[in-house]
């Protein structure tokens, strides 16, 4: 198959063809270049960019919050919603809702776990809070996390402190840390005989620091400590297998890097942990050992979670290795320019083992909020201000629809603002 034919189909431009998915997969097999070579092929990525219906009058570099979905996902969700509305008690509950099992199977295969270990949720926060609120803990039991974990998750543990008398311990680490070994050592040194849970990010939302997940989880299990991993920014961002992480619980959002409908995520629970973890919303006793007990949330649209299937197909057509390489290439494109500016410090380690496409930078003597406001008001560029007790920064998160021209506009705008 000619490469351009594949590109059009992978971008969702030929999704009306009945054989488009098969043809895209066949072309992917035939793509022999390395992921790094493909990352620099602007013809390839131009076709991918055209799959999105984004507003090109602004430059969205805050895809770490929530990303747009490609057209093929939007169309699938629209079809499901319209079909649901014909007679919801029949079309939604009896036809569309059972199809969630196919989505569960495909997500589990993509993540790398058994389908009976994966519950579909509305976001990473819901998935993680199921674990945080569902674990049986006693007063004085210690939870170990970091001061760079997601604020909502820290808030949840602090509520358990107030309500149940558990103790939250937040460790600090340098930004960026000197090595993955140094990150691991921070956790090992902070453990006490009362540590019951270690909760940490697979990759932080602040600077994009990747953690040595497997090593921390192995160490925790050897000491009888449970592990909760926040994978909100990891899944579909860079390649890994869930089974290789060896964690007990893993929560992620799908509306970030998978580009699925807004309000979708999943929770992984190690099979032997399902029965003892309480669901956030009540389920009958006969579901105690059933992963679906974590989905007992009442009436909800089937369209959102069913359209995840189209997002998975889109993601798989591109290939996670090519996607990760492109995201890192986009990061390198802007950091190589902005990082040379006076007083600028890149807070994200460029090592591929320690970062993906998400990165942050600080400017000595300049607060991030006014800079972010000027980037928006003067240049229509969306980025994220980070105000942390250890550092202040601007977070930049392009995605696969981002163009090199847009990153050039961003870099030029930063240069002008820092000269002012």
C-alpha positions in Angstrom: 0.0 0.0 0.0 1.2 3.5 -0.8 2.2 5.4 2.4 -0.1 8.4 1.7 -3.1 6.0 1.5 -2.2 4.8 5.0 -1.7 8.3 6.3 -5.2 9.4 5.2 -6.8 6.4 6.8 -4.8 6.6 10.1 -5.9 10.2 10.4 -9.5 9.2 10.2 -10.1 10.8 6.8 -11.3 7.6 5.2 -13.3 6.2 8.2 -16.4 5.8 6.0 -14.7 3.1 4.0 -15.7 -0.3 5.4 -12.1 -1.6 5.1 -10.3 1.5 6.4 -9.2 0.0 9.7 -7.9 -3.1 8.1 -6.0 -1.1 5.5 -4.5 1.2 8.1 -3.3 -1.7 10.2 -1.8 -3.4 7.1 0.0 -0.2 6.2 1.3 0.2 9.8 2.9 -3.3 9.5 4.6 -2.1 6.3 6.1 1.0 7.9 9.7 0.0 8.4 11.3 3.2 9.5 12.4 3.7 13.1 10.0 5.7 15.3 12.6 8.4 15.6 12.8 8.8 11.8 9.0 8.9 11.5 8.8 11.5 14.3 10.5 14.0 11.9 8.4 13.2 8.8 6.2 16.3 8.5 4.2 14.8 5.7 3.2 11.9 7.9 2.2 14.1 10.8 0.4 16.7 8.6 -2.1 14.0 7.7 -2.5 13.1 11.4 -3.0 16.8 12.2 -5.8 17.1 9.7 -7.8 14.5 11.6 -8.6 17.1 14.3 -11.2 19.8 14.2 -9.3 22.1 16.4 -9.4 25.9 16.4 -6.2 27.0 14.6 -6.7 30.7 15.5 -5.2 29.8 18.9 -2.3 27.6 19.9 -3.3 25.0 22.5 -0.2 23.8 24.4 -2.2 22.7 27.5 -3.1 19.2 26.3 -2.1 17.9 29.7 -5.4 19.0 31.1 -7.7 17.6 28.4 -7.1 17.0 24.7 -9.4 17.3 21.8 -10.5 14.0 20.1 -10.0 13.3 16.4 -12.9 13.6 14.1 -13.5 9.8 13.9 -14.0 9.7 17.7 -16.4 12.7 17.6 -18.4 11.1 14.9 -18.7 7.8 16.8 -19.8 9.5 19.9 -22.4 11.5 18.0 -23.8 8.4 16.4 -24.1 6.7 19.8 -25.8 9.7 21.3 -28.3 10.0 18.5 -29.0 6.2 18.6 -29.4 6.4 22.4 -31.9 9.1 22.2 -34.3 7.1 20.0 -35.5 5.0 23.0 -32.9 5.2 25.8 -34.3 2.4 28.0 -33.8 0.1 25.0 -31.2 1.6 22.7 -28.8 2.7 25.5 -29.4 0.2 28.2 -30.0 -3.0 26.2 -27.9 -2.4 23.0 -25.1 0.1 23.6 -24.3 -0.5 27.3 -23.4 -4.2 26.9 -20.9 -3.2 24.2 -18.7 -1.8 27.0 -17.4 -5.3 27.4 -15.7 -5.0 24.1 -14.1 -1.7 25.1 -13.0 -3.3 28.4 -11.4 -6.2 26.5 -9.5 -3.9 24.2 -8.3 -1.5 26.9 -7.1 -4.4 29.0 -5.1 -5.8 26.0 -3.7 -2.3 25.3 -2.7 -1.7 28.9 -1.5 -5.2 29.6 -3.8 -6.8 32.1 -6.7 -9.2 32.3 -10.1 -7.7 31.4 -11.4 -8.8 34.8 -8.9 -6.4 36.4 -10.0 -3.2 34.5 -13.0 -1.0 35.3 -14.0 1.9 33.1 -14.3 5.2 35.0 -14.9 8.9 34.1 -11.4 10.1 34.8 -8.2 9.4 36.7 -9.4 11.2 39.8 -12.4 8.9 40.1 -10.3 5.8 39.5 -7.7 6.8 42.1 -10.3 8.0 44.7 -11.9 4.6 44.5 -8.6 3.2 45.8 -8.0 6.0 48.3 -11.4 5.8 49.8 -11.9 2.1 49.4 -8.9 0.7 51.2 -9.4 -0.4 54.8 -7.0 1.7 56.9 -6.7 2.2 60.7 -5.8 5.3 62.7 -2.0 6.1 62.5 -1.6 4.1 59.4 0.8 6.0 57.1 0.3 6.9 53.5 3.5 7.9 51.6 3.3 10.2 48.6 5.2 13.2 47.2 4.5 16.9 47.3 4.4 16.9 43.5 1.4 14.5 43.3 -1.9 15.8 41.8 -3.6 18.2 44.2 -7.0 16.4 44.1 -5.3 13.2 45.2 -3.5 14.9 48.1 -6.9 16.5 49.1 -8.5 13.1 49.2 -5.8 11.7 51.5 -6.1 14.8 53.7 -9.8 14.2 54.1 -9.0 10.7 55.2 -6.6 12.2 57.7 -9.4 14.3 59.2 -12.0 11.6 59.1 -10.1 8.4 59.9 -6.9 9.5 61.6 -4.5 8.1 59.0 -1.2 10.0 58.5 -0.2 11.4 55.2 3.6 11.8 54.6 4.7 13.8 51.6 8.3 13.5 50.5 10.2 16.1 48.4 12.7 15.5 45.6 14.9 17.8 43.5 13.4 19.2 40.2 14.6 17.5 38.1 16.0 14.7 40.2 19.6 13.7 39.5 18.6 10.1 38.5 15.9 7.5 38.8 18.0 5.8 41.5 17.8 9.0 43.5 14.0 9.0 43.2 13.8 5.4 44.3 16.0 6.2 47.3 13.7 9.0 48.4 10.9 6.5 48.8 12.9 3.8 50.4 14.3 6.2 53.1 10.8 7.5 53.9 9.3 4.1 54.7 8.5 3.4 58.4 7.0 0.4 60.1 3.6 2.1 59.9 3.6 2.7 56.1 0.6 0.9 54.6 0.3 2.6 51.2 2.6 4.3 48.7 0.8 6.5 46.2 2.8 8.2 43.5 2.7 9.4 39.9 3.9 7.3 36.9 4.7 10.7 35.4 4.1 14.0 37.2 1.6 16.5 35.8 3.9 19.4 36.9 7.2 18.8 35.0 6.7 15.4 33.3 9.1 13.5 35.5 8.8 9.7 35.0 9.2 7.5 38.1 10.9 4.1 38.4 7.5 2.4 39.0 8.5 -1.2 38.9 11.3 -0.8 41.4 9.2 1.1 43.9 6.3 -1.4 43.6 8.6 -4.4 44.0 10.2 -2.8 47.1 6.8 -2.0 48.5 5.4 -5.5 47.9 8.4 -7.0 49.6 7.4 -5.1 52.7 3.7 -5.7 52.6 2.9 -2.2 51.4 0.2 -1.5 48.8 0.9 0.7 45.8 -1.4 3.1 44.0 0.0 4.6 40.7 -1.4 7.8 39.2 -1.1 7.2 35.5 -3.2 10.1 34.3 -0.4 11.3 32.0 1.3 8.0 31.2 -1.1 5.7 29.3 -1.0 6.2 25.5 1.7 8.8 26.0 4.7 6.4 25.9 5.0 2.6 25.7 4.9 0.4 28.7 3.0 -2.7 29.8 0.8 -2.6 32.9 1.9 -6.1 34.0 5.5 -4.9 34.0 4.7 -2.1 36.5 3.8 -4.6 39.2 1.6 -2.1 41.0 -1.6 -3.0 42.9 -3.8 -0.2 41.6 -3.5 2.1 38.6 -5.8 4.9 37.5 -5.7 7.0 34.3 -7.7 9.4 32.2 -8.3 8.6 28.5 -9.2 12.1 27.4 -5.6 13.2 27.6 -3.1 11.1 25.6 -5.5 8.5 24.2 -7.6 11.3 22.8 -10.8 9.5 23.9 -14.1 11.4 24.7 -14.0 13.8 27.6 -15.0 12.1 30.8 -13.4 8.7 30.3 -10.7 6.8 32.2 -10.0 3.4 33.7 -9.0 1.8 36.9 -6.7 -1.3 37.1 -7.0 -3.4 40.2 -4.8 -6.5 40.7 -7.1 -9.5 40.6 -6.5 -10.6 44.2 -7.2 -7.1 45.4 -10.6 -6.6 43.9 -12.6 -8.3 46.6 -11.2 -6.3 49.5 -11.4 -2.9 47.8 -14.6 -1.0 48.6 -16.3 0.7 45.6 -16.9 4.4 46.0 -20.6 3.9 45.2 -22.4 1.0 46.8 -22.6 -2.4 45.0 -24.4 -5.5 46.1 -22.5 -8.1 48.1 -22.6 -10.6 45.2 -20.4 -8.2 43.2 -17.7 -8.1 45.8 -15.2 -10.0 43.6 -16.4 -8.4 40.3 -14.4 -5.5 38.8 -17.7 -4.0 37.5 -18.6 -3.1 41.1 -16.5 0.0 40.6 -18.7 1.1 37.7 -22.0 1.2 39.7 -22.5 4.9 39.3 -26.2 5.0 38.2 -27.5 6.2 34.8 -24.7 7.5 32.5 -24.2 7.8 28.8 -23.0 4.8 26.9 -21.7 7.0 24.1 -18.7 8.2 26.0 -17.2 4.8 26.9 -18.2 3.1 23.7 -16.4 5.7 21.6 -13.2 4.8 23.4 -13.0 2.0 20.9 -12.5 4.5 18.0 -9.8 6.3 20.0 -8.0 3.0 20.5 -8.1 2.3 16.8 -6.8 5.7 16.0 -4.0 5.3 18.6 -3.0 1.8 17.4 -3.0 2.9 13.8 -0.3 5.5 14.6 1.6 3.2 16.9 2.6 4.1 20.5 6.3 4.1 19.7 5.9 6.5 16.8 3.6 8.6 19.0 6.0 8.8 21.9 8.9 9.7 19.6 6.9 12.5 18.0 5.9 13.9 21.4 9.5 13.9 22.5 10.5 15.5 19.2 8.0 18.3 19.8 9.3 18.8 23.3 12.9 19.0 22.0 11.8 21.4 19.3 10.7 24.1 21.8 13.0 23.3 24.7 16.1 23.6 22.5 15.2 27.2 21.7 13.6 28.4 25.0 16.2 26.6 27.0 19.0 28.8 25.5 17.4 32.0 26.7 19.0 33.9 29.6 17.7 33.0 33.0 15.6 30.1 31.6 15.9 26.7 33.3 14.2 23.6 31.8 12.9 21.6 34.8 12.4 18.4 32.8 15.1 15.8 32.3 15.6 15.2 28.5 16.5 11.5 29.1 13.8 9.4 27.4 13.6 7.2 30.4 12.6 10.2 32.5 10.3 12.3 30.3 7.9 12.2 27.4 6.2 15.1 25.6 5.3 17.1 28.8 7.9 19.6 30.0 8.2 22.8 32.1 10.5 25.7 32.3 11.2 28.5 34.9 12.5 32.0 34.4 14.6 33.5 37.1 13.1 36.7 38.4 9.8 36.3 36.5 6.5 34.9 37.9 4.8 32.4 35.6 1.2 33.7 35.9 1.8 37.1 34.2 3.8 35.5 31.5 1.1 33.0 30.8 -1.5 35.7 30.7 0.5 37.7 28.2 1.1 34.6 26.0 -2.7 34.3 25.8 -3.7 38.0 25.5 -0.9 38.9 23.1 -0.4 35.7 21.1 -3.4 33.5 21.8 -1.2 30.7 23.2 -2.5 28.4 25.9 0.0 27.1 28.4 -0.2 26.3 32.2 1.3 28.3 35.1 2.8 26.1 37.8 3.1 27.6 41.3 4.7 25.1 43.7 6.4 25.6 47.0 9.7 24.5 45.5 9.5 26.1 42.1 7.4 28.2 39.8 7.2 27.3 36.1 5.3 27.2 32.9 4.1 23.8 31.7 4.0 23.1 27.9 2.1 20.1 26.6 1.8 19.8 22.8 0.0 16.8 21.3 0.2 15.0 18.0 -2.0 17.6 16.2 0.5 20.4 17.2 2.5 21.7 14.3 6.1 22.8 14.2 4.9 26.2 13.0 2.9 26.6 16.2 5.9 25.7 18.3 7.9 28.3 16.4 5.3 30.9 17.2 5.4 29.9 20.8 9.2 30.0 21.1 9.3 33.4 19.3 6.6 34.8 21.7 8.6 33.6 24.7 11.8 35.2 23.3 9.9 38.6 22.9 8.3 38.5 26.3 11.6 37.8 28.0 13.4 40.6 26.2 10.7 43.1 27.3 
